[in-house]
């Protein structure tokens, strides 16, 4: 009789736990969808509200271009730098994917496959975006060519790769957050950051990518599409920065076994890589307000403006690649490590 009662109680507890988990997941998804929808409206508003120049520059197009408001540079300053960045990002993605722990003074073993894959996906999104952008700038030289289906597909790939990148960017933050929460001593924690499930980042990046496909992120100056798409990365960027800021990092560690290592688990990420992380992820923010100011209030050729912005892009993405090339070591180490 006691055994039967105990089994019934266990079943009841199990049912309650599953029900609680289901309710929590439902609320989590609902809150995330609301956040995503709100931020979509915010991104559209922010693009036009930064200045009077922005209001004149960010004119909706829905992939329908005209001679009065459409400007699209076809010089080598634009597409040449696009190709250069694409090669750099593809190389960085490969290097990040093949990263080994021995490159950071550890045993000759592969680095964390999870973080490697996410970092590689992020950098490949960047490479695809600028490669598609370079082809577009080089070969679509008239207004009529911009109004073709071919250009729409190619430019959708260019802009969609940026919105899609928000997914792996957020998942990088979630992976680092999980490891820091599991392996960092409580005394080193400033504040706790929740681990956002990967499927929510799929929802977030996927939603903005669908908007891009439907033409919701399309302006008379196609370059504006990139900047608005970049606003979608605000949430994963803020999340990544918050994750690293949540820890009281020790720049000098007395434990020899980790003193040669820079990773996201041991609590020994060097200040240099943390600075790269912060600056790399927020470094493209000035491009949104800078572009309309440069095109409306200066006499600089559009190719020069694009080359300047591409230089900023290279520096920011390059910093991301460098700091992500020092990922957590393979596997999920026990919580007693540093």
Secondary structure, 3 states (H helix, E strand, C coil): CHHHHHHHHHHHHHHHHHHHHHHHHHHHHHHHHHHHHHHHHHHHHHHHHCCHHHHHHCCECCCCCCCCCCCCCCCHHHHHHHHHHHHHHHHHHHHHHCCEHHHHCCCCCEECHHHHHHHHHHHHHHHHHHHHHHHHHHHCCCHHHHCCHHHHHHHHHHHHHHHHHHHHHHHHHHHHHHHHHHHCCHHHECCCCCCCCHHHHHHHHHHHHHHHHCCCCCECCHHHHHHHHHHCCHHHHHHHHHHHHCECCCCCCCCHHHHCCCCCCCCCCCHHHHHHHHHHHHCCCHHHHHHHHHHHHCCCCHHHHHHHHHHHHHHHHHHHHHHHCCCCECCCCCCCCC
